[in-house]
């Protein structure tokens, strides 16, 4: 009887340890997430350690390199926006930035910086972000219906936000890069219309562009829809990013 009791106790301990090991890691660094302002309508996560060693890093345009230069000693970062300004929340020392906690530094728009250091409930943007944050080196989550401060051809991206609740993008910085865009729509008919709109835009762009590299990338777009969610996958050369980030 005593031996049976000991065996049961040992088995319970093994199961407990196994369950702890099987628990999935947090998709988003919670120490960083706690500083995301409630007003954030867009949030990006970057695994800087992975990005620096990727084929994409050497091909980033000067503007992107300049943005990342203050993060040379950071391991990962969240970049939040309220549609007007930006806030960087990084794990790792950043010269000239505000130290929010041990190993956590902030810099960006003064109002967002102040909001990040004030106690508040979790930002709503963290919910869709958590669904895509585990795995990719770079991800973005955007609330639908907002207008981001984009210019040139990128401003067309705002039109795709009108019919969605949330839009997420994940990127693996290989060469070629692999991207997935996921649109979560409020209704099934909105998802159908969003899919049709994207198909039309891709077809028109592929047919009219004089950029052979871009045309080839557009040919890789694959769209699939499940009820209110639409996914678009594509593969593009890493060097092409310089044409969109100046």
C-alpha positions in Angstrom: 0.0 0.0 0.0 2.9 2.3 0.9 4.7 1.5 -2.4 1.5 2.2 -4.3 1.1 5.6 -2.7 4.7 6.5 -3.5 4.3 5.4 -7.1 1.1 7.6 -7.4 3.0 10.5 -5.9 5.9 10.0 -8.3 3.6 9.7 -11.3 1.8 12.9 -10.3 5.1 14.7 -10.0 6.2 13.5 -13.4 2.9 14.7 -15.0 3.2 18.1 -13.3 6.7 18.6 -14.6 5.7 17.4 -18.1 2.8 19.8 -18.1 5.0 22.7 -17.1 7.5 21.9 -19.9 4.7 21.6 -22.4 3.3 25.0 -21.6 3.6 27.3 -24.7 5.9 30.4 -24.3 4.3 33.8 -24.2 3.8 35.1 -27.7 4.6 38.7 -26.6 7.1 39.7 -24.0 4.8 40.8 -21.2 7.2 43.3 -19.7 7.1 45.1 -23.0 3.4 44.6 -23.6 2.5 46.3 -20.3 3.9 49.6 -21.7 1.8 49.5 -24.9 -0.6 52.6 -24.7 -4.3 51.9 -24.7 -4.6 54.3 -27.6 -2.5 52.1 -29.9 -4.2 51.2 -33.1 -1.1 49.6 -34.7 1.5 47.4 -33.1 4.6 45.8 -34.5 7.0 43.3 -32.9 10.6 42.7 -34.0 13.0 40.0 -32.9 16.1 42.1 -33.4 18.5 39.3 -32.7 17.0 37.2 -35.5 16.7 40.2 -37.9 20.4 41.2 -37.6 21.5 37.7 -38.7 19.0 37.3 -41.5 19.5 37.8 -45.3 17.1 40.7 -45.2 19.1 42.9 -42.8 21.9 43.7 -45.2 19.4 44.7 -47.9 17.4 47.1 -45.7 17.3 50.6 -47.2 19.1 53.6 -45.5 15.8 54.8 -43.9 15.2 51.4 -42.2 18.8 51.1 -41.1 18.7 54.6 -39.6 15.5 53.7 -37.7 17.1 50.6 -36.3 20.5 52.1 -35.4 19.5 53.2 -31.9 18.4 49.6 -31.2 21.9 48.2 -31.8 22.0 46.8 -28.2 18.4 45.7 -28.0 17.2 42.1 -28.3 13.6 42.7 -29.3 11.1 45.6 -29.5 7.5 46.6 -29.8 6.6 49.6 -31.9 3.2 51.1 -31.1 1.3 53.9 -33.0 -1.9 55.8 -32.2 -2.2 56.8 -35.9 -0.2 60.0 -35.4 3.0 59.2 -33.5 5.1 56.2 -32.7 6.6 54.7 -29.5 9.4 52.1 -29.3 9.4 49.8 -26.3 12.6 47.8 -26.3 14.3 45.1 -24.2 18.0 46.1 -24.1 19.8 49.3 -23.3 19.2 52.3 -25.7 21.4 55.4 -25.3 19.3 58.5 -24.6 16.0 56.6 -24.1 13.8 56.5 -21.0 14.4 53.6 -18.7 11.0 52.2 -17.7 12.1 49.2 -15.8 15.1 46.9 -15.5 16.2 46.2 -19.1 13.2 48.0 -20.6 13.7 51.3 -22.5 11.3 53.7 -24.3 11.5 56.4 -26.8 9.1 58.2 -29.1 6.2 60.7 -29.2 6.0 62.6 -25.8 2.3 61.8 -25.2 2.7 58.1 -26.0 5.8 58.0 -23.8 3.8 59.5 -20.9 1.0 57.0 -21.5 3.4 54.1 -21.5 4.6 54.9 -18.0 1.1 55.3 -16.5 -0.8 52.3 -15.1 -3.5 51.2 -17.5 -5.5 48.1 -18.6 -4.0 46.0 -21.4 -4.3 47.6 -24.9 -6.9 46.0 -27.1 -4.3 45.7 -30.0 -2.5 43.0 -27.9 -5.3 40.5 -28.6 -5.0 40.2 -32.4 -1.2 40.7 -32.0 -0.9 37.6 -29.8 -2.5 35.4 -32.4 0.4 36.0 -34.9 3.3 37.0 -32.6 4.6 33.5 -31.9 7.2 32.5 -34.5 7.8 35.2 -37.1 10.8 37.6 -36.7 8.5 40.5 -37.6 4.8 40.9 -37.2 2.3 43.8 -37.4 -1.3 44.1 -36.1 -3.6 47.0 -37.1 -7.1 47.9 -36.1 -9.5 48.2 -39.0 -11.1 51.6 -39.9 -8.0 53.7 -39.0 -6.0 55.8 -41.4 -2.2 55.4 -41.0 0.2 58.3 -41.8 1.4 56.6 -45.1 2.4 58.4 -48.3 2.8 57.5 -52.0 1.7 54.1 -53.1 1.6 52.9 -49.5 -1.4 55.1 -48.9 -3.4 52.6 -50.8 -3.0 50.3 -47.8 -5.4 52.4 -45.9 -8.2 51.4 -48.3 -7.7 47.8 -47.3 -8.4 48.7 -43.6 -11.9 50.0 -44.2 -13.7 46.6 -44.2 -11.8 44.8 -41.5 -11.8 44.5 -37.7 -8.1 43.7 -37.6 -5.4 43.2 -40.1 -2.2 41.3 -39.3 1.0 40.7 -41.2 3.9 38.3 -40.5 7.3 38.3 -42.2 10.1 35.8 -42.2 13.3 37.8 -43.1 14.7 35.1 -45.5 15.6 35.8 -49.1 13.1 35.6 -50.6 10.9 36.8 -47.8 7.7 35.0 -47.0 4.7 37.1 -45.9 1.2 36.4 -44.7 -1.5 39.0 -44.4 -4.6 38.0 -42.5 -7.8 40.1 -42.5 -10.4 39.5 -39.8 -13.7 40.9 -41.1 -16.9 41.7 -39.2 -19.1 39.7 -41.5 -18.8 37.0 -44.1 -19.9 39.2 -46.9 -17.3 41.8 -45.9 -14.7 39.0 -46.1 -15.9 38.0 -49.6 -15.7 41.6 -50.8 -12.2 42.1 -49.2 -10.9 39.0 -51.0 -12.3 40.1 -54.3 -10.8 43.6 -53.8 -7.3 42.2 -53.1 -7.6 39.8 -56.1 -8.4 42.7 -58.4 -5.6 44.9 -57.0 -3.1 42.1 -57.4 -4.2 41.3 -60.9 -4.2 44.9 -62.0 -0.8 45.6 -60.4 0.8 42.5 -62.0 -0.6 43.5 -65.4 0.4 47.2 -65.3 3.8 47.3 -63.5 7.0 47.6 -65.5 8.9 46.2 -62.6 9.5 42.6 -63.6 10.7 41.6 -60.1 7.5 43.0 -58.6 5.4 41.4 -61.2 7.0 38.0 -60.5 6.4 38.5 -56.7 2.7 39.3 -57.3 2.3 36.1 -59.2 3.1 34.2 -56.0 0.1 35.7 -54.1 -2.2 33.0 -52.8 -5.6 33.9 -51.3 -7.9 31.7 -49.2 -11.0 32.6 -47.2 -12.6 30.8 -44.2 -15.9 32.4 -43.2 -14.8 35.9 -41.9 -11.1 35.5 -42.3 -9.0 36.0 -45.4 -5.4 35.0 -45.7 -2.9 36.2 -48.4 0.5 34.6 -48.8 3.3 35.7 -51.0 7.0 35.4 -51.6 9.1 38.4 -52.5 12.9 39.1 -53.0 14.4 40.7 -49.9 15.9 43.6 -52.0 12.4 44.7 -53.1 11.7 46.3 -49.7 13.9 49.3 -50.6 11.3 50.4 -53.1 8.7 50.9 -50.5 10.7 52.2 -47.5 12.6 55.4 -48.4 
